[in-house]
C-alpha cells in the first residue's frame, strides 16, 4: 500500500514483520524416533521428584549384571531388562506410578513391562497357614525397555525411583540367563514355607501327644514345613519331629 506524504512523493507504507513462530519442544516419543542415544547425564531430575531418604543399599547378587564391570552398551533400539532401585515397601506403588507415566507420555514403544518379583510363600501365623506373595528383592523392580534419553527420563523421574543398577552412572542390562533365572523363580509352582524359627531357639509344643512340653529346635526342614525339636523327656533330650503348626515361641 502506498501513501502520499505532504511533499507529494509517494512512499511504501511500513509493513510489520511477521511474528516469529514459537518453537515446540518435541514430545518424548518424537525425540525417541529421532534416534537419540541415552547419555546418562543430559537430563536432570524434574521438579516434584522426592529426594531419596537414604543411600541405596547394595543390590542382591542376583540383580547385579554379570558383566557390569565391563560396562557393556546395549545396542540402540533393542529392549533389555534393567534393575531399578525403588523405595522399599512401595514397589507396587512405584510400578503403578511408572505405568501411568508410560500411558500419559505415550512411551509404550519404549517401555514395555514393569515387574515386581514375588514368590508364593506359606506363612504360619496365629496357628494358621496362609499363602502370601513375598517380594523376592525388596527395594527393587525390573523394567523391560529400550534405553534412550527419553525412556531413562520417564523411569528415573517416577516418584519412588532412586536409581538404576549399573556400573558408575550407566544402567547395565541384565543378561538373558539372569532374567530367565528370576522369571523361573517367580513361576515356581510349589510354594515355599516361611520358617521364622532358628536352630537353638526354645519353643513350646501346643498340639499333639507332646503338648505343653518345652524343647529346643534342632533341625529345620522348610520344604516339608517340619521341625526336629529336642524335648526333655524322663531327664534326657529326645528328638521329636513336629509340624510348624504344632509349636510356638516361648514368650
N, C-alpha and C positions, 0 to 999 in steps of 0.2 A: 504494500500500500504506500502511495506517495503522498507527501504533504507539501504544501506551498507556504514557505515562511514569508515574513513581511517584506523581504528584499526581492521576492518573486522568483527565487531559484528553487526548483523542486528538489527535494531530498527524500531518500528512502527512510521510512519510519523504523525505529529500532525494534527488532523482534526479540523477545525474551528467549534466552537459551533453554532448551528442554531440560526438565528436571532429571538428574542422574538416577538411573534405575538402582534401587536398593538391592544389594546382593542378598541371596537367601542361603542360609547355612545348610549344607547338604544333610539330609537325614542319614541316620546310621546305615540304613540299607543301601542308600545311594553311594555313600562313601565306601562301603564294603565292595560294591560292584566295581568301583574304580580301581580295585586291585591293590589296595594299601596293604602293607606288611606291618604287623604289630612290632613296636619298638620297646615297649615296656616303660618308657619314661616321658612320652609325649603328652599323655593325658593325665591331668591331676584329678584327685578325688573331688566329686561335686559337693555342693553345699547340702546340708541335711544328712550327710552320712555320719553315723555316730563314730566317735573315736573308740578304738579297741580298748577294753578295760584293762588288759594286761598283755604282756608279750606272749605271742603264740608259743605253745609248748612244742617240743619236737614231735613230729607225726609218727604213728606206729610204723614199724618196719615194712608192713605190707603196703603202706601208702607212699613209700619213698621210691620213686622211679629208679630202677636198677642202673640206668645209665645217666643219672643226674650229674655225676662228676664230669662226664664228657660234654655236657651242655649241648645235646643234640637239638637241631632246629627242625620242627615239623614242617613238612612240605606245604607250601601255600595251597589253600583250597581243600586240604584233607582234614577230615574230622577225627579227633582223638579225645580220649578221656583225660580230664585234668582233675587234680585233687585241690579242693578249696577249703581253707580253714574258716570255720564259722563259729559263732558263739555257742559254747557247749550248752546243751539243753534246749536250744532253739533251732535245731537242724531242720525240722519240718516247716517251721515258720519262715526260715530263710529260703527254703526250697520254694514255698508258695510265693514269697515276695519276688524271687527271681523269675518264676514262670509268668507272673503278672507283668513284669518289666519286658519280658520277651514278647508278650502279646501287645502291650501298649506301644512298644518301639519297633514292632514288626521285624523281629530278629529270628523268625522261625527258620530262615535259610542259613543261619549261623550257629544257633544254639538249639540243640535237638532234644536233649534229655537231661534231667537232673535227678540224681539218685541219692537217697539216704540209706546206706547199707544197714540192714537189720537181719536178725535171725530169730527163729521161733524158739522160745525158751520156756520150760516148765518151771514155774516159780512156786515154791511151797511156803505159804504164809497163812497164819491162823488156822493151821490144821487142814488146809485145802490146797489142792493143786490148781494152778491157773496158768493158762497159756498166754504169754506176753511177748510182744515184739521188742527185743532188746537191740539197741543201736550197737552195731559192731565196732564202729570207730567214732566214739563221742567227740564232737567238735569238728567233724569233717563231713563234707558232701562231695559227690562226684558229678562232674559236668561233662557231657559229650558235646563238643563244639568245634567249630573251625576258628582257630586263633587269628584275630586281627585286632587292630586298634579299637574298632567299634565293639566287637564282642567282648574283648577284655574290659572295656569301659563299662558295659552293661553289667557284667558279673561283678567286677570289683566295686562298683558303686551301689550294689544291692545292700540295703540295711541288714546288718548282721554278719556280712562278709568282711574278714580282716586281711586275707592274703591268699595268694596261690602258693601251692607247694612246688618248689623247683630248685634251681641252682642259682644263687645270687638273686637277681631281680627278674630272672627269666623263668616263666612257668615251663615245666618239663612234663610232657605227656607220659601216661602210663603205657608200658608195653602191652601188647595183646595178651600175652600169657599172664600178666599181672591182673588185668581187668577180668579175664576169664576165671582166674582163681577166686576173685572176690565174688563174682556172679554165681559161681558154683556153690560157694559157701552160703549165699543168700537163698538159693533154691534147694538147699538140703531138705529132704523130706522128713527125716527123723528129728524131732525137736530135742534140744539139749536140756538136761536137768540142771537148774541153777542151784548149786550147793553153797550154802552160807557157812557151813561148819568147817573147822580146820582140825587137822590131826593134833591130838593132845588136848583138845577142848573138852571140858566137862559138860555132860548132858544128863537129862533125866528121861527115863523111859515112861511114856504116857499111855501106851497101848500094848496089849498082848500079855503073855504069861509073865513077863518081867516088868510089868507096870509098877511104877514108883521106885524102881531100882535106879541108882546113880551109877554112871560109868564114864569112861574116857574114850573119845574117838581114836581108834587105832588105824583104820583104813577107810578110804572113801572111794566108792565106785559110782562116779557121776553118770555113766552110761545107763546103769541099771537103777539108779536112784536109791542105792543101798549104802549103809554104813556098817562097819565092823566096830562094835563097842566092847570094851573090856569092862565087864560087870563084876562087881565084888560079890562073890557067892561062896559061902562057907569059908571065909577067910582068905580066899585067893581070887585072883582076877581070871574070869572066864570069858573068852571071845564069843560074842553073840552077833549074828547078822540081823540087822533091823532095817526096815523101810524108813525113809526120811520122815514120813508122817508119824512114825512111832516114837520120835524123840523131840525134845525141846531143850533150849539152852537153860542152864541153871541161872536163876536170877539172884 
